[in-house]
Amino acid sequence: MSKNNVKPTDVENPFSVNDIIVSKTNLKGAITYVNDVICTLAEADESEMIGHQHNIIRHPDMPRSIFQLLWQQIKAKKEIFQKNA
């Protein structure tokens, strides 16, 4: 899996409101952990993601400013949670 493999399909991949997408990175942005939910949504095995930069699974339309917020939280040793409405 490489950074250039992210190609939007305009096909929604729904998942349960009880599913939680979990990934962890080191301070250099390399993926150290992914759960089954993110593997399913990314259509990739854990082994394809571990050690790679997190942006290999970033949708190209995701604003970079979101990642600035994420890194601020990570550096402050805080977690990010998104709750469904």
C-alpha positions as CSV (number, residue, x, y, z in Angstrom):
1,M,0.0,0.0,0.0
2,S,1.5,3.3,-1.0
3,K,0.6,6.9,-0.5
4,N,-0.6,7.1,-4.1
5,N,-3.1,4.2,-3.7
6,V,-5.8,6.4,-2.1
7,K,-8.3,6.8,-4.9
8,P,-11.8,7.9,-3.9
9,T,-14.5,5.7,-5.4
10,D,-17.6,7.8,-4.5
11,V,-18.9,4.6,-2.8
12,E,-19.8,5.0,0.8
13,N,-18.5,2.4,3.2
14,P,-21.0,2.5,6.1
15,F,-20.2,1.0,9.4
16,S,-22.0,0.5,12.7
17,V,-22.4,3.4,15.2
18,N,-20.9,0.9,17.7
19,D,-17.7,0.6,15.6
20,I,-14.7,2.7,16.6
21,I,-12.0,3.6,14.1
22,V,-8.6,3.3,15.9
23,S,-5.2,4.0,14.7
24,K,-2.0,4.9,16.5
25,T,1.2,6.5,15.2
26,N,4.6,7.4,16.5
27,L,5.7,11.0,16.7
28,K,7.0,10.8,13.2
29,G,3.6,9.8,11.8
30,A,4.3,6.1,11.1
31,I,1.4,3.8,11.9
32,T,2.0,1.6,14.9
33,Y,-1.4,0.1,15.4
34,V,-4.7,-0.2,13.5
35,N,-7.9,-2.0,14.5
36,D,-10.1,-4.3,12.4
37,V,-12.6,-1.5,11.6
38,I,-10.0,0.7,10.0
39,C,-8.5,-2.2,8.1
40,T,-12.0,-3.0,6.7
41,L,-12.7,0.6,5.7
42,A,-9.2,1.0,4.2
43,E,-9.6,-2.4,2.4
44,A,-6.1,-3.2,3.6
45,D,-4.4,-5.7,6.0
46,E,-2.8,-4.5,9.2
47,S,0.6,-5.6,7.8
48,E,0.1,-3.2,4.8
49,M,-0.3,-0.2,7.1
50,I,2.1,-0.8,10.1
51,G,5.2,1.3,9.6
52,H,3.9,3.5,6.9
53,Q,3.0,7.1,7.2
54,H,-0.6,7.7,8.3
55,N,-1.4,9.7,5.1
56,I,-1.5,6.4,3.1
57,I,-5.1,6.1,4.3
58,R,-6.0,9.9,4.2
59,H,-8.7,10.8,1.8
60,P,-7.3,13.5,-0.6
61,D,-10.2,15.9,0.3
62,M,-9.4,15.8,4.0
63,P,-8.1,19.3,4.9
64,R,-4.5,19.4,6.1
65,S,-5.6,21.7,9.0
66,I,-7.4,18.7,10.6
67,F,-4.0,17.0,10.8
68,Q,-2.5,20.1,12.5
69,L,-5.2,19.8,15.2
70,L,-4.5,16.0,15.5
71,W,-0.8,16.5,15.9
72,Q,-1.4,19.3,18.5
73,Q,-3.5,16.8,20.5
74,I,-0.9,14.0,20.1
75,K,2.0,16.1,21.2
76,A,-0.1,17.1,24.2
77,K,-0.6,13.4,24.9
78,K,-4.3,13.7,24.4
79,E,-6.6,11.5,22.4
80,I,-9.1,12.5,19.7
81,F,-12.6,11.2,19.7
82,Q,-15.4,11.8,17.2
83,K,-18.8,11.0,18.4
84,N,-21.7,10.5,16.0
85,A,-24.6,12.9,16.5
